[in-house]
Amino acid sequence: MFLPEGSQDEIGTIVANRSKVFETFRRTAEQRNYTEISTPLVEYAETFTNEKVGMKLQNMLKWFDARGQIEVLRPDWTTSIARALSQKPFRQYKWAYQGSIFRQETPGLESRQVGIEIVDLPAILGESECLFFANDFFGRLGLEAVMVELGHAGIFEELVARLELPAGQVDRLRGAMHDKRKDEVYGIARTGGNKKIAEELAALVDAYGPFQMIETYLERWKGEPELSEKLKHIQKLGETLFSIGMEDVIIDLGRVKNLPYYTGILFRGFLKKTGTSCFSGGRYDKLYEQFNRNTTAVGIAFDADILAEQLDRAGNREKICIIANEETLADAEKLRSTYSSSIVDIRFEKPQKGEFSTVLRFTNKHGKWEAEEI
Ligand SMILES: N[C@@H](Cc1c[nH]c[nH+]1)C(=O)O
């Protein structure tokens, strides 16, 4: 009644766990030499809808400002950071951010991300860093069961460019590929005038799974330097991950870009238990061209809401209640400081059963107040 559909208040554990995700993220970023960046929540729609970015206005939360310009609630961090970094010359390469994004298709409209963007570093260094960061961050959060999926936006785009398809059909084909609807992929691709490429695209629908599958495709695309080069790139990155003990790596060679700006490697993370996606990112070297900057750029955004849901209840620590009165309030506060790693609450009344693991009460013994467990 008082909130728009989808918006919600939250209390307790979920809020605490999200703060833990934010804090852990900041610590990870700081120790890996990132600089924090924040951009405004309200931006011009044009920043996201222009030709180089290509995001769809219909998916944004928007309104007109007094001069008739369309403003939006930030739908994407990567693009607004590119805008911000292009306005001044910076010497830093590694940027970290945390906060909300708003997309019409997101349930509740708002979702919270923590993420990194790496600008101007050699490709394999930036890409490995994104995934090393993920590994480090998950380790600190105590989340180990995460599967990394590698793909490459250029594989699908390279094959599609060899067909003669109008832009609208390419979008439809990308959608069918994304949903792994093989017959539809073949059907649309077949109208592009090249049966072999249509078959190749249809086969890509099934080209996901164990990392070793890359060998099969290297063999299959032996005479295709553009495609082989992309496979070798995925292979190199995967092997770097294996070398630091990240073993849960799979590939999806039929993966298509989920945001229009991706140009190269794509990564996603899935929780092994539920299959839920918990991070997404990739290379987007062309995004900075709109600001006349020729650079390399890669990044990754973690879904802070999903990660927060995975953490243990914040109340796993010992909970102590000290029952005091007006006279013993100061003593109770001093006593609290001796339990620095527990959750300690002071009450005047006895708490409900089960609320605390330990309850202490001050009693007056021969004129002296002493705390005793009850
Ligand atoms: N901005 C992307 C993630 C990303 C960060 N850097 C590159 N990609 C997203 O919201 O999915």
The ligand as a Tripos MOL2 file, in Angstrom:
@<TRIPOS>MOLECULE
LIG
   11    11     1     0     0
SMALL
NO_CHARGES

@<TRIPOS>ATOM
      1 N1         28.3590   -4.0480  -15.6610 N.3       1 LIG1
      2 C1         28.2430   -5.4670  -15.9020 C.3       1 LIG1
      3 C2         29.3580   -6.2510  -15.2540 C.3       1 LIG1
      4 C3         30.6910   -5.7900  -15.7130 C.ar      1 LIG1
      5 C4         31.6050   -5.0870  -15.0440 C.ar      1 LIG1
      6 N2         32.6040   -4.8540  -15.9030 N.ar      1 LIG1
      7 C5         32.3450   -5.3990  -17.0400 C.ar      1 LIG1
      8 N3         31.1570   -5.9790  -16.9370 N.ar      1 LIG1
      9 C6         26.8950   -5.9650  -15.3780 C.2       1 LIG1
     10 O1         26.1790   -5.2190  -14.7300 O.co2     1 LIG1
     11 O2         26.5720   -7.1170  -15.5940 O.co2     1 LIG1
@<TRIPOS>BOND
     1     1     2 1
     2     2     3 1
     3     2     9 1
     4     3     4 1
     5     4     5 ar
     6     4     8 ar
     7     5     6 ar
     8     6     7 ar
     9     7     8 ar
    10     9    10 2
    11     9    11 1
@<TRIPOS>SUBSTRUCTURE
     1 LIG1         1 GROUP 0 **** ****
